[in-house]
């Protein structure tokens, strides 16, 4: 099937007519006159795999959180401090009154929106309101949900939207990542009438997202510098190895210990003795803006000594947010996983006998020669989660009680992943349906 004969930026009206014909034919199961762009075609396939084509075409997204819960989501999103930066950077697109500016969290829930009363009224009619879930699984192909799945800037024009009720709109969205971890925090989106489409909009939206990331990076550096200045004299007076970390475990200062970038902290940390996966048994005391962490007794480096983690859950059930949940003698905690680490843990969970470095290189990259890259990633994982993984071959440690939570529809396993092993698992699920 050929590619579309015209690009949207060249002749929006012709492109809209073409995509409308492509949409109608695709939804009817007929041969389409052209092929949608790859990012759109892949999204449509995901939607049809979910059975969304059986839904009523004008179904709207309803708010999924109450006002009080919305405020909690806003505060915990990590995006509140860059909201001003985003609004200022995109005010030229909203000032004419035709476009709406939206910021959504990492699950696609609309946290903030701004625009003229008329455009907000039009958005209300679609359910494009604060608190609504605008992820792909809720409303189909759209710039917010599709940017989250593809993890890149996306423009969706007219009939490229999966739901027919959205065809009068164009939208451009770009993910905002936590510069410390690379995890997606949310999406900034500009939406408006399809007639307002402009090829430069997506570039501006993406540039503003990158500026927001720079702001987050600079603010984190300032926070660590303040904590470092406070902790340095305290560490100097101690007669035992210690370090100072912020509330999320990022290391500001260290004394008489190997250098760490981040320490994994339990979700509900309090003063006293606690087992930390990276260090072992530690004594924890509060500091303004963080914690003072001292090694307790002979716990050593925490590499493979001390109480083993007894229960580990690799949670892949949310396609947008893979995580690792650990529970042991001294508490439990949850950690969001990068896509690469989620891929590795998924492969190892599927291969209890273990995988060699060349095998993992083939699993992840389709290239058995990339063993150095694999070993670097495995070193990071084993350092971050001491006692979780064994080597030669790489596998989950025998002391670990492992549970893996997959998506209800395994065809949605880690959607952004292009790793051959993950694609094979999705294909196997497809073949079994």
C-alpha positions in Angstrom: 0.0 0.0 0.0 1.5 3.4 -0.9 2.4 6.2 1.4 0.1 9.2 1.5 0.5 11.3 -1.7 0.7 14.6 0.1 2.2 15.8 3.4 -0.1 17.6 5.9 2.1 20.7 5.9 1.9 21.0 2.1 -1.9 20.9 1.6 -3.9 20.3 4.8 -7.2 20.1 3.0 -6.0 17.5 0.5 -4.3 15.5 3.3 -7.5 15.6 5.5 -9.6 14.3 2.6 -7.0 11.5 1.9 -6.8 10.5 5.6 -10.6 10.5 5.9 -10.7 8.0 3.1 -7.9 6.0 4.6 -9.7 6.0 8.0 -13.0 4.9 6.6 -11.5 2.1 4.6 -9.3 0.9 7.5 -12.1 0.9 10.0 -14.4 -1.0 7.5 -11.6 -3.6 6.9 -11.3 -2.6 3.2 -8.2 -1.8 1.2 -7.2 1.8 1.9 -6.1 4.3 -0.9 -2.9 5.1 1.1 -1.0 4.1 4.2 -1.0 6.3 7.3 2.3 7.5 8.7 4.1 4.8 10.7 3.4 6.4 14.1 -0.3 6.7 13.3 -0.6 3.2 11.7 1.1 1.6 14.6 -1.2 3.4 17.0 -4.3 2.3 15.0 -3.1 -1.3 15.2 -2.8 -1.0 19.0 -6.3 0.4 19.2 -7.8 -2.4 17.1 -5.9 -5.0 19.1 -7.6 -3.6 22.2 -11.0 -3.8 20.5 -11.5 -0.1 20.5 -12.9 -0.2 16.9 -16.0 -1.7 18.5 -16.6 1.3 20.6 -19.1 4.1 19.8 -17.2 6.6 17.7 -18.4 9.7 19.6 -17.6 8.3 23.0 -16.0 11.0 25.2 -13.4 10.8 27.9 -14.9 11.4 31.3 -13.0 12.8 34.3 -11.3 10.0 36.2 -10.3 11.9 39.3 -12.1 14.2 41.7 -11.0 17.8 42.3 -9.1 17.0 45.5 -7.3 14.0 43.9 -6.5 16.2 40.9 -4.5 18.5 43.2 -2.6 15.6 44.6 -1.8 14.4 41.1 -0.5 17.8 40.2 1.7 18.1 43.2 3.2 14.6 42.7 3.6 14.8 39.0 7.0 16.6 39.1 5.7 19.1 36.5 4.3 21.9 38.8 7.6 23.8 38.9 7.9 23.9 35.1 4.3 24.9 34.4 5.2 28.6 34.1 8.1 27.7 31.8 5.7 25.8 29.5 3.0 28.4 29.5 5.5 31.2 28.6 7.1 29.2 25.9 3.8 28.3 24.1 1.8 31.5 24.8 2.2 32.6 21.1 0.2 29.5 20.1 -2.6 30.1 22.6 -2.8 33.9 22.4 -4.9 33.9 19.2 -7.7 32.1 21.0 -7.9 29.1 18.7 -5.7 26.6 20.5 -5.7 25.0 23.9 -2.6 24.3 26.0 -2.7 21.0 28.0 -0.2 19.4 30.4 -0.9 15.7 31.2 0.9 13.3 33.6 2.7 10.1 32.7 -0.6 8.2 32.5 -2.2 10.7 30.2 -4.4 12.3 32.8 -5.1 16.0 32.1 -3.6 18.1 34.9 -3.8 21.6 33.6 -5.3 23.3 30.5 -5.6 26.9 29.4 -7.1 28.7 26.4 -9.9 31.0 25.4 -13.4 30.4 26.7 -14.6 29.3 23.2 -11.8 26.7 22.7 -12.3 25.4 26.2 -16.0 25.0 25.5 -15.2 23.0 22.4 -12.8 20.9 24.4 -15.5 20.3 27.1 -17.7 18.8 24.5 -15.0 16.2 23.8 -14.4 15.5 27.5 -11.0 17.1 27.1 -11.2 18.4 30.7 -8.9 18.5 33.7 -8.9 15.1 35.3 -9.8 13.2 32.2 -7.7 10.3 31.0 -6.3 11.1 27.5 -4.1 8.0 27.2 -4.4 5.9 24.1 -6.3 3.2 25.9 -9.0 5.7 26.9 -9.5 7.8 23.7 -7.4 6.2 21.0 -4.8 7.8 18.8 -4.1 11.4 20.0 -1.0 13.5 20.6 -0.9 13.0 24.4 -1.5 9.2 24.5 0.5 8.4 21.4 3.5 10.6 22.5 3.5 8.6 25.8 3.5 5.2 24.0 6.0 6.2 21.3 8.0 8.4 23.8 8.6 11.1 21.2 6.9 14.2 19.9 3.9 13.5 17.8 1.5 15.5 15.7 -2.0 14.0 15.0 -4.1 15.7 12.4 -7.8 15.3 11.7 -8.7 11.7 10.6 -5.4 10.4 12.0 -7.2 10.5 15.4 -8.7 7.1 16.1 -12.1 8.3 17.3 -14.2 10.1 14.6 -15.4 12.7 17.1 -11.8 14.0 17.2 -11.4 14.5 13.4 -12.1 18.2 13.6 -9.0 18.7 15.7 -5.2 18.8 15.3 -2.9 18.3 18.2 0.9 18.2 18.8 2.4 16.7 22.0 5.9 16.1 23.3 6.9 14.0 26.3 8.8 15.7 29.2 11.4 13.5 30.9 12.9 13.5 34.3 16.5 14.6 33.4 17.8 12.5 36.3 16.3 9.2 35.3 15.0 9.6 31.7 11.5 8.5 32.8 8.6 10.3 31.2 6.9 12.7 33.7 4.1 13.8 31.3 3.3 15.4 28.1 2.8 19.0 26.9 0.2 19.4 24.2 -1.3 22.1 22.0 -4.6 21.3 20.3 -7.0 23.2 18.2 -9.3 23.2 15.1 -7.8 21.1 12.3 -7.7 24.1 10.0 -5.0 25.7 12.3 -2.5 22.9 11.7 1.0 24.2 11.0 4.2 22.1 10.5 6.2 24.2 12.9 3.9 23.6 15.8 5.3 20.2 16.8 8.9 21.6 16.7 7.9 24.5 19.1 6.1 22.1 21.4 9.1 19.7 21.5 11.5 22.6 22.1 9.5 23.8 25.0 9.4 20.3 26.5 13.2 20.2 26.2 13.5 23.7 28.0 11.3 22.3 30.8 13.7 19.4 31.2 16.6 21.8 31.4 14.8 23.8 34.1 14.2 20.6 36.1 17.9 19.6 35.8 19.0 23.1 37.0 16.6 23.1 39.9 17.7 19.6 41.0 21.4 20.7 40.9 20.5 23.7 43.1 18.6 21.5 45.6 21.6 19.1 45.9 24.0 22.0 46.3 22.0 23.3 49.2 21.9 19.9 50.9 25.6 19.4 50.2 26.5 22.6 51.9 24.4 21.7 54.9 25.7 18.1 55.1 29.4 18.6 54.5 30.3 19.7 58.1 28.1 17.0 59.6 29.8 14.3 57.6 33.2 15.7 58.5 32.4 15.2 62.2 31.2 11.6 61.9 33.6 8.7 62.6 31.8 6.3 60.4 31.0 6.0 56.6 28.0 8.1 55.7 26.3 10.0 53.0 23.6 12.6 52.5 20.7 12.1 50.1 17.7 14.1 49.1 14.1 12.8 49.7 14.3 10.7 46.5 17.7 9.2 47.3 19.9 11.3 45.1 23.3 11.6 46.7 24.4 15.1 47.6 27.5 14.3 49.7 29.5 11.2 50.7 32.3 10.4 53.2 34.4 7.3 53.5 32.2 5.3 51.1 32.2 4.4 47.4 30.6 7.1 45.3 26.9 6.5 44.5 24.6 8.5 42.3 21.4 7.4 43.9 20.3 5.2 46.8 16.9 3.4 46.5 14.8 4.4 49.5 11.7 2.7 50.9 8.4 4.5 50.1 7.7 5.3 53.7 11.1 6.1 55.2 11.5 7.3 58.8 14.3 7.8 61.2 15.9 4.7 62.6 17.5 1.5 61.3 16.5 0.4 57.8 17.7 -2.1 55.3 18.6 -0.3 52.0 19.1 -2.4 48.9 22.3 -0.7 47.8 24.0 -0.4 51.2 22.6 -3.0 53.6 21.6 -2.2 57.2 21.8 1.6 57.8 20.9 4.2 60.4 18.8 7.0 58.9 18.4 10.5 60.4 16.5 13.4 58.8 18.2 16.5 57.3 16.5 19.6 55.9 15.6 18.5 52.4 16.9 14.9 52.8 18.4 12.2 55.0 21.7 11.4 56.6 22.5 7.7 56.0 25.1 5.9 58.0 26.2 2.3 57.7 25.1 0.3 60.8 27.4 -2.3 62.2 29.1 -4.7 59.8 26.5 -4.5 57.1 29.3 -3.9 54.6 28.5 -2.6 51.1 25.2 -4.3 50.8 26.4 -6.0 47.6 25.2 -9.5 48.4 25.3 -9.6 52.3 22.5 -9.1 54.7 18.9 -10.2 54.5 17.9 -11.1 51.0 14.9 -9.6 49.4 12.2 -12.3 49.7 9.5 -11.1 47.3 10.1 -9.3 44.0 7.3 -8.3 41.6 8.2 -7.2 38.1 5.1 -5.2 37.3 4.5 -4.8 33.5 0.7 -4.6 33.8 0.7 -0.8 33.1 2.1 -0.4 29.5 3.2 3.1 30.3 4.9 2.6 33.6 6.8 -0.6 34.3 8.0 -1.0 37.9 9.8 -3.2 40.3 8.3 -3.9 43.7 10.5 -5.4 46.4 9.5 -6.7 49.9 11.8 -8.1 52.5 12.5 -8.3 56.2 12.9 -4.5 56.6 10.0 -3.2 54.6 8.9 -2.8 51.0 9.2 -0.3 48.2 8.4 0.4 44.6 10.8 1.6 41.8 9.9 2.8 38.3 11.9 1.0 35.7 13.5 2.5 32.6 12.4 0.8 29.3 15.7 -1.0 29.0 15.7 -2.3 32.5 12.1 -3.4 32.2 13.1 -5.3 29.0 16.0 -7.1 30.8 13.9 -8.1 33.8 11.1 -9.3 31.5 13.5 -11.5 29.5 15.1 -12.9 32.6 11.7 -13.7 34.1 10.8 -15.5 30.9 14.1 -17.5 31.1 14.5 -18.9 34.6 17.5 -20.9 33.5 19.3 -17.6 32.8 20.8 -15.8 29.8 24.5 -15.3 28.9 25.7 -11.9 27.8 25.7 -12.8 24.1 22.2 -14.2 24.4 20.9 -11.0 26.2 22.6 -8.9 23.5 20.6 -10.9 20.9 17.5 -10.5 23.0 17.8 -6.8 23.4 19.6 -5.6 20.2 19.4 -8.5 17.8 23.2 -8.4 17.8 25.2 -11.0 19.9 28.3 -8.9 19.7 27.0 -6.1 21.9 28.1 -7.9 25.1 29.9 -4.8 26.5 26.6 -2.8 26.5 24.8 -5.7 28.1 27.4 -6.0 30.9 27.2 -2.3 31.6 23.4 -2.4 32.0 23.6 -5.6 34.1 26.2 -4.0 36.3 23.9 -1.0 36.9 21.0 -3.3 37.7 22.9 -5.5 40.1 24.4 -2.4 41.9 21.0 -0.8 42.2 19.2 -3.9 43.4 21.7 -5.9 45.4 20.9 -9.5 45.8 18.2 -9.5 43.1 20.2 -10.9 40.2 22.9 -13.5 39.9 25.5 -13.9 37.1 27.1 -16.5 34.8 24.5 -16.8 33.4 22.4 -13.7 34.3 19.3 -14.7 36.2 17.1 -13.9 39.2 18.8 -15.1 42.4 17.6 -18.4 43.8 16.6 -16.7 47.1 14.1 -14.5 45.3 10.4 -15.3 45.2 9.5 -13.8 41.8 6.1 -12.6 40.5 5.6 -11.1 37.1 2.4 -9.1 36.3 1.7 -8.8 32.6 -0.8 -6.6 30.8 -4.3 -8.2 30.5 -3.7 -8.1 26.8 -0.1 -9.3 26.4 0.0 -7.8 22.9 0.4 -4.5 24.9 3.6 -5.7 26.6 6.1 -2.7 26.8 4.6 -1.0 23.6 7.6 1.3 23.0 10.1 -1.6 23.0 11.7 -2.8 19.8 13.8 -5.4 21.5 13.6 -8.7 19.5 12.7 -10.8 22.6 9.9 -8.4 23.6 8.5 -8.3 20.1 8.6 -12.1 20.0 6.5 -12.3 23.2 4.0 -9.8 21.7 3.9 -11.9 18.5 3.3 -15.1 20.5 0.4 -13.4 22.3 -0.9 -12.2 18.9 -0.7 -15.7 17.5 -2.5 -17.1 20.5 -5.5 -14.8 20.2 
